[in-house]
Amino acid sequence: MVYTQAAHGRAEQTVNKQHLKQSQAEYKAFNALANRSFACVADAEAALAHLQKKLKVVALHDPCIVEVAGFKGKGRPSKGRKPDTVSYCIEAGVASVLETRYRKIQQKSCFIIASNQLEEAQLSHEELLDYYTPGQQKVERGFRFLKNPWFMANTLFLKSPKRIMALMMIMTLCLLVYGALECRIRQTLQQHQQTFPTQLGTTSAKPSARWVFQFFAGIHVLLIDSYREVILNCNEYHHQLLNLLGERYIRLYANSG
């Protein structure tokens, strides 16, 4: 587990924003409950217990059920007059739970690095961190891609832990292929001083593999007389990238028209 001061600063900003938003929502929920009238003490206690179960970042101090007497007619009721109606409302002090905020900040300030090298003499903790840090953003962006709706991982529902672990292995393998292809494309473009179109209508020497996949979408194979294949919708940018990547890629898109 690794803790950094920079991560702590980022976590503090994120958690403060989330904590403020959620505390305001919970305070609003309590105000709505405090403005309600209940016919009996049991109803008020049940509503209070239900709200307290949902509170995460604020706490209610000294909650109590207060009896409210109601009188019909105008003006102040006479002394000793019995109320026409009796209802009950909830009163309590509301305060933010700072321990929850502190715990979230500490949690978000740390990240875990795992390795299958268990011998510290072969790979120390400091060396593992040195290897990981330069490519940290790339690795984390890659795993963020796995959770992206484009990856469609949420379309699969698995209950067995074994199947979940198998899916994670397949997803990690896909990420490895994705990262290797993206690295190959960028290195090739830089070596030949070429660029590739972007979503914004400009060009870049560092396109993402995801955008390249999207750019190649719409290419179809037309089968003529059951034996002749023609690749459709390949444009000059497709051919340019394929030629840069090499013969193996060119053969996959041969006979394009």
N, C-alpha and C positions, 0 to 999 in steps of 0.2 A: 504494500500500500504506500502510495507516494502523496505527500502533502507539499504544496508550494504556496508561497505568499501571493504570487500572481493569481493563482486559481482561487485563493481565499478572497481577494479583492473582487474578482468577477462573480463569485458565488454570493458575496455580500450584496452586491447590486441586484442580482437576480432575485434572491430570497427576500430582500426588503420590499421590492416591487410586488412580488407575489403575496407576501405576508400582509402588506397594507391593503391590497385588493380583497383578500379573503377576510381580513378582520372587519373591513367596512361592510362586507356582505353579511357576516355573522352578527355584527352589531345591528344592522338593519333588520335582520330576522328576529332578534330579541325585542327590538322596539315594536315590531308588529305583534309579537306575542304579548308584550306588556300592555298594549292598547286593547286587547281583547277582554271581554267579560265572560266569566264562566258561571254556570248555574250552581255548581257545587265544588267543594274543595277537591274531591277526587278527580274531577275533570281537569282542574287547574294543575294538579300534581302530575297527571298523566301527560299533559301538554308540555310541562316544564321538563320532565324526564326525557321526552321525545326530542326536544330541542337540545338538551345537554349532550345527548348521544351524538349529535351531528356537529357539535362545536369542536374545532380543531386548533384554532389559534387564539381564541379568547376564552375566558373562564368567567363564570358567574359567582360572585361572592355574596354570602349571606342571603340566598334567595328565600323569599317568604310569600305566603299567600295572605292577601289583605282582603278583609270583608268590606264591601262597599254597600252602604244603605241607600236606597232610592225612594223618593217621595213623589207622589203625584200632586199636580196642582202647582200654582205659582207662589213665589215668595218663600221665606224661610219657614221651615216647619216648627211648630210649637215644641217647647221643651217637654220631653217625656213621650212624645208621639212615636208610636211604633212605625217602622218603615213599611212601605207598601211592597217593596221588592228588595231582595238581598242578592247580590252577585259577588263574585270574587275575581280579583286580578292579581297579577304577579309583579313583585318588585324585587330588584337585585342590583348589585353593583357589577359593572362590566369592566374587565381589564384584559389587556393583551398578555398572552403567555410567552414570555421572552425565552424560556427554556426551549420551546418548540422551534423558535427562530434560530437560536444558537445551534441546536442540534442539526437543523437543515443546512446551515452554513458550513458546519464542520464536515457534514457528509458530502456536500458538493465541492468542498475544497480538496478532496482526495480522489484518487483514482487507483485502480488495481492493474498491475502488470503481471501476467502469468507466463511461465516458461516451463517446458518439459525437461529442462536441465536442472536437476535437483542438487547437483554437487556444486556448492558455493565456490570450491577451489577452481572449478572449471569456468564458472560464470558468476562473478560477484554481483551483489545488488547494484553497486555503483556502475559496473559495466553494462548490466542489463538496462539501466536507465539511460546510459550514454548511447546505447544502440537504438533505443526506442524514441528518444526525444526528437532527433532530427526529422523523423517521418511521422511524428505523432499526429499532426493535423491530417495527413493523407490517410492514415489508418482509421482515425475516428470518422473522417468524412465517408470512408468506405463503408463502415458499419452503419452510419446514418443512412446510406443508400439502401442497405438491406431492409430498413424499416420504411422506406419510401413506398407510397402506393403503386409507383411504377413497377416495383419488384413483385407486387402481388402476393407477398408472403401471407397477408391477412386472409387470403382466400382459402387457406388450408387450416383445418381444425384437427389438432392432434391431442389426444388425452394421455396416451402412454408415454412415460418418461423416456423410454428407449426410442420411440419414434420421434420425439422432440429432439433428442440428442442427434439422431440420424439426420433430421432436417437441418439442424445447426451445422453439422459437418458439411452437408451439401451446399448450404448457403455460403459457408466460409470458402469452400472450393470455388464456387461461382465468383466470389469476391476476389479470390486470388487470380482467376483467369481475367476478370474485369480489370484489375489493377495492372496485370502484366501487359494486356493489350493496350491500355491507355498509355503506359510507359513506352511501349514500342512505337505507337503512333506519334507521340510527342518527340521522342528521340529522332525518329526518321525525318519528321518535318524540320526540326532544328538543324540536323546534319545537312539537309539539302536546301536549307534556307527557304522553305516553302511555308505557306499558311493554308488554313482550311476555313470555309465560311462558318460564321457563328449565327446564333438565333437573332442577333440584333442587326444583321445585314452587313457586319464588318467581317474581318478575317483575323485569325489567331493561329499562333504556332503551338498553342497548348489547349486544344479542344478536349472536352471531357469525353470519355468513352460512351457515356449515356447519350450525349448529343450526336456522336457519330452513328450510334445505333439508330437514333431517330432519323438522321439524315439519309440512312440507307433503307429506311422503311418505304414501301411502295414499289420496290423492285420485284418483278414477277418473272416466272419461268413459263414461256409459251411452248407447249409440246405440239409439234407438227408431224402428222402421219405416224404418231406413236414412237418415233425414233429420233427426230431432230428437235433439239432444244434451242430456243432463242431467249436470251435474257433481255427483258424490256425495262425501259425507264432509267437506264444508266446515263448520267450526264458527264460533262467534262471533269467536274470535281470528284465524282466517284472514280473515274479512270485515273485521275492524277494521283489520288491517294493509293489506289491499288498498285499502280506502277512503282510508287515509292516503297511500298511494303514488300514487294518482291514477287517472284514467279508463282509461288504457291497461291497467293491471293488472286493473281491475274487469272490462273486456270479456273478458279471457282466461278469467275464471272466472264468466261470466254463466250464467244458467240453472242455478245450483247448487241442490241439494236434499238 
